[in-house]
């Protein structure tokens, strides 16, 4: 299907892939920064955001959609940034069409994703609902944050700050509400089947950057580190005292580390941008 896509900036393309739940807008922490030097392309994946799907689909359909998107935009080669589910799809795209992917930026993801999330209780759901409602009415208010510390947000965050809760209200909750049942079923089916692409990662030789949070309970840091070891040309950054939403917790540090890696790994892209 044709994906709803947000494009910003100009220059060498970076395909930016969101997680679950999510949409292209939820990657603004990256696109707002990188579009100053590159062209960022952030699609709503099938079943997410404004890329509505009437029929059931599988995870493999995401890959077909992304290849079609690159073809439609006549992109012969690009960088790919993927957060969580987006990182898994970035790996799949690189495995399917390695000649088109110059480098990978993998955020809180893994080729064999593993979780350490505790069982969810009714109290978790109650406090999550209260925090979300309060934060929707008054983004970043103290009541929402204090309630959030007792909710499921405590497994997504370590830094319960006003800035993070404003992102939850402005980007996280709207993305959650626009995530379709089909998208949830496709992801659940893949996880139940035991998704694992570790054994084929040695075929990927392009430069990769893996970023993970040590307190991540959704995709553990150990799983991300394991994936980094299987990649032939991968640099790993592991951040302490942050969880799955760490790009929202420490945005300046994360985007700064990515820019440093890009500048060191692809100096020609920076020279070309400066000349233009």
Secondary structure by P-SEA (a helix, b strand, c coil): cccccccccccbbbbbbbcccccccccccccccccccbbbbbbcccccccccccccccaaaaaaaaaaaaaaacccbbbbbbccaaaaaaaaaaaaccccccbbbbcccccccccccccccaaaaaaaaaaaaaaaaccccaaaaaaaaacccccccccccaaaaaaaaacaaaaaaaccaaaaaaaaaaaaacccccccccccccbbbbbbbcccccccaaaaaaaaaaccbbbbbbbcccccccccccaaaaaaaaaaaaaaacaaaaaaaaac
